[in-house]
Amino acid sequence: MENFGILRGHSRVRVDGSGRLKLPAVFARPMVESYGREVFFTSVTGDFGLVYPLKVWEEIEKKLLLAPSMFPSVKKYLALTSYYGKVEALDSKDRLLIPQVLRETALLEGELIILGKLNHLEVWNLERFRREIEAHPFTDEDAQRLAELGI
């Protein structure tokens, strides 16, 4: 199985005074080589950011187009991802502007942590992420569900 373009691991970064974060090479290189420089930076909860290569996000949109548009979950998902979302492009230094609404609601300023999620990234305020993993530890039930998937 080819690993090209897989986004994995984590990296700590700081947001600059203009609200940009510099994607570390561990994420920027596979993302740009596999998907290009355009991304959709969004959220569903407002607690953290999601960075989808635009090509990956367009595949999600194709699935959403096939779903009944009046489905409450589809309507809510589209409303939230549109509210928080913005198409952005990595600049020549692999920097990405964080949408203002996410800088405010997700506290995406100062020190952040970026997590690779295979085909997209999560961007968290570092302290908020630490509280989240403490509040929701990995359980035996989680391990059992993964075992059912063969993992």
FENVEN-V418319 format. One record per residue. OMEGA is omega in whole degrees, 0 to 359 (999 if undefined). D_CENTER is the distance of its C-alpha to the mean C-alpha in Angstrom with 2 decimals. Layout:
omega d_center
OMEGA D_CENTER
OMEGA D_CENTER
//
This chain:
omega d_center
182 23.55
179 21.85
186 18.98
177 18.37
179 14.82
180 13.44
184 10.63
179 11.95
180 13.00
176 12.02
175 13.19
182 14.41
174 14.53
177 16.27
179 15.75
183 18.85
179 21.25
180 19.89
179 16.38
171 14.93
177 13.13
178 14.35
176 12.17
183 14.41
181 16.27
177 14.97
184 11.65
185 13.21
180 16.16
180 14.92
182 12.34
182 15.21
183 17.85
190 16.37
185 14.63
187 15.90
182 14.76
179 13.45
169 9.85
181 8.79
187 6.98
175 7.18
173 7.46
183 10.03
186 11.73
180 11.50
181 11.25
181 7.82
174 5.17
178 2.18
178 3.54
167 5.89
186 9.23
178 11.60
177 13.73
180 11.31
179 10.65
175 14.44
176 15.12
179 13.45
178 15.60
178 18.60
179 18.35
178 18.11
180 21.16
181 23.08
176 22.52
186 25.11
180 24.01
176 25.82
184 24.07
181 23.02
178 19.65
179 18.87
181 20.18
180 18.20
180 14.83
179 15.71
182 17.02
181 14.04
175 11.43
180 14.23
182 15.07
193 11.80
176 10.88
173 12.29
179 12.78
176 12.93
173 14.27
177 14.29
184 17.83
177 20.44
179 19.47
176 15.77
184 14.95
178 12.42
178 13.46
178 11.40
183 12.62
182 15.56
178 14.91
174 11.73
182 13.84
187 16.32
182 14.90
181 12.14
182 14.55
176 12.36
180 15.59
184 17.53
181 16.20
170 12.53
178 11.04
180 8.24
174 7.85
180 8.13
178 7.60
181 10.23
176 9.06
181 5.34
167 3.58
179 3.31
184 5.82
161 8.96
187 12.52
181 14.37
178 17.13
180 15.22
178 13.34
178 16.85
181 18.33
182 15.86
175 16.71
182 20.32
184 20.48
182 19.04
176 20.43
186 20.45
175 23.61
177 26.29
176 25.23
180 21.71
180 23.60
180 25.91
177 23.30
178 21.80
178 25.41
177 26.00
181 23.35
182 25.20
999 22.74
//
